[in-house]
Amino acid sequence: MAATYDWLLFTDADCQPASNVWISGMVAPLAAGKEIVAGYSGHRRQGGLLNAFIRCETLHTFLQYSTYLAAGTPYMVVGRNYACKKDVFLKVQADAIWNSLPSGDDDLLMNAAGTKSNTAVVMERECFTFSEAKSTFADYVHQKKRHMSTGKLYKGHIKILLGCYSGAHAAVWLYFCIMLFSVYRDWVLIIMAVRCWLFWVTLASCARRTGETRLLPFFPLFDLLWMIYNFAFAHYVFKKNKLSWK
């Protein structure tokens, strides 16, 4: 680590900060005594369903890790926009696992060093970063394989919580489809309507906070596609990682 100073702020080469107060906003929690700061990093809006799905998935991921952090169970940040203190970075970097994966250093840092008291999330739009989303399905799949492969290294209780959440989401849609053909069809429709309203309202609240309101019409489709996404990529959480960066 060749950094001169004690505060580190990270983004990617293809990311653009939302404003000229990005640096001061992201390091403000460090000045207040925090050690790891999570920020939002979105993708630029372009045409096509793939772009909309990637942006929805990014929004949903942020909703997950920011609310877990607020509840005192931090487990990840996104490497495109986070800050930490140098001594925390050096401590985690010394772990052999750090260099064993082609990606996931941001996950590992928060997973290894994040606590209820030393982490913070920055929600101000001026402190966001934005980059281009993958433009082809093949590139997106390869990227998600790398991202998902880090999940096997999460703490046990985090894996259980995330697994239960994903499993419950899939079970809701599967049982809904099955029970539509039962004598309880009317009750199933009512229960599913309430469930969808609660889920979509929660996503909509996060979308408004992050300025992603153009995604609102995609939420019903995203809700269903996210179940397929979990089935398609879940095994990479357990599979031995042999993926390269490219």
N, C-alpha and C positions, 0 to 999 in steps of 0.2 A: 504494500500500500504506500504510494508515493505522495498522497495528499498531505498538504502542509497544515491545514487547519482541522479543527475537531468536529466540524459539522459537514456532512456529506449529503448532497442532493443529486438524485439519479433520474435520468430519462434516457430515451433511446435516440440514436442519430436521426431517425426519421420522424421524430415527434416535434411538435411546435407548441410552446406555451401559449395559453389563451390571452395573456397580457404581460405587461412589463412589471407587474407586481408578483409574478409567479414565485420568484425566489424568496422574497420577503414573507409572503404568505405561507409558503411551505415550511420555512424554518422557524416561524413564530412559536410553534409548540416546543421546539428544541430550546428556544430561549426561556420558555416557561418551565423547563425541567424535564420534558419528555425525552425519550431516547429513540423512538421510531415513529415516523409520521406517514400515514397513508393518504394518498390523494387519488382523484379520479382521472383516468386517462381514457378518453373516448376515441371514436373513429369518425372521420369526416363522412358526411352524408353524400352518397352517390346513388345512382339508379340501380335497380335490381333487387330481387328478393334475398340474395345472398348477403348483400350489404346490410339490408334491414335486419336479417337474422343475426349477423355478427354484432351489430350495434345493440340489439336486444339482449343477446347473451352477455355482452360486456356490461350493460346496465344491470342485469340480474346478478352477475358476479360481484359487482360493486355493492349492490344492495346486501348481498350475503355477508361479505367480509367486513363491511362497515357496521352493520348491525351486530354481528358477532363481537366486533371490537368494542362497540358501545356497551354491550352486555358483559364485558369483562373476559371474553374468550377470543382474543386475537389469534388468527391462524395464517394470514397471508396479506401481502400487499402486491401491487402490480409494479413490475420493474420500470415501467414507463413513467412512473411518477411517485417517488417516495423519497423520504429523507431519514437519516439516522445519524447517530453520533459515531465517531470514528472508532472508539474503543469497542463498541458493540459490533461493528462490522469486522474488526480484527479478531474478536473472540469467536464469532461464528465462522469466519474464513479459516480458522485453524482446524476446524473439523474436517476429517478426511472425506466426509460425504459431500462437502461443498464442491469439490472438484470431480466428483464421480458422475455428474449429470451434465448434459449439454445445455440445459436451462433449468430454471427453478431456484436460482439463488435468492430471489426476492421471497418466495415462499419459505425457503429454509431459514432465512434470517428472521422473519417474523415468527415462524413456528418454533425456532430454537431460543429466541431472546425476547419475544413479546410477552408482556404481562398486562394485567388489568391496569396497573398504575403507570407504566412507562410508555404507553402508546396513545396516539391521538389520530383522528381523521380530520382532514380539511375538506369542507364542503363548498367553499366559496368558488364560484365559477371562474373568477379571475385566476385561480390557482390550478385549473385543469390543464391537461395537455391533450393534443389530438394528433393522430397519425392516420395514414391510409390503411384501410382494411384490405385483407387479401381479396384479390379480384377473381380468383378461380377457386372452384370447389376443391380441387386437388391440393392447392397450396394451403387452403384453410384446414383440410383434414390433417396434413402433415404438421402444421403448427399446433393443432389441438392434441395430437398424439404426444408431442413433446410436453405440452403443458400438463396434460393429465398424468403423465408418467411420474410426476413429482408427488402425487397424492399418497403413494405408498409410504412416504417418509413423514407424513403428518403424525401428530400425536394420536394415541389410540382413541381418546374420547372425541377428538375432532373427526376422525374417520367414521366413528359410529354416528355422530350427529349428522354429518353430511350424507352418509349412506342412508340413514333413516329418512332424511328429507327427500332425497332422490327416489328412494323406494316408495315412499308414501305418494309422491307425485305420480309415479307410474301406476301404482295400484289404484288410485282414484280414477284415472282415465280407463284403465282396463276393466274395472268392476262397473264403471258407468256404462261402458259399451255392452257388457254382459247383461246387466240388470235392466237395460232398456227393453229387453224381450221377456221380462218377468211380469208378474201381476203387480209389482211395486213400481211400475214405470212412472206414474205421476209423482210419487214421493222422490224417486231418484232424480227426476228433472228439477224438482224444487231444491233438493239438497245440493245438486251440482250447480244450480244457478247461484245459490248463496255462496258456495265455495269459490266459484269463478269471480263473483263480485268482490269478495274479500281479497283474493289474490291479485286481481287486476287493479283494484284501487290502491293496493300497496305498491305495485309496480308504477302506477301512474303518479303517485306521490314522489317516488324517487326520480321519475322522468322529469317532473316539474322542477325538482331541486337541481337537476343536472342540465336542464335546458334541452332534454331529449323528447319533447312533447310530440314531435312528428312521428314517433314510434307508437303512439297510442293505438292507432287502428290495427297494428300488427299483433297486439297482445293475444287475442284469441288464437290466431294461427301459431304464434310463438309458443303458447302454452302447450299445444299438442306436439309441436316439433321438438320441444325440449325433452319430452318423454323419449322420443326416438333418438335424440342426441345422447341421452344417458345410456340407453341400451347399446348404442353403436360404439361409445368410447369407454364405457365402464371397465372393460377388461384391461385397458392400458394402465389403470391404477395398480393392477396386480402383476402385470407382465414385466419381466426384466427389461430394463431400458437399454436398447442397442441403437437408439436413434442418434443421428448427428444433428448439428445445428441446421444444416441445409438439406 
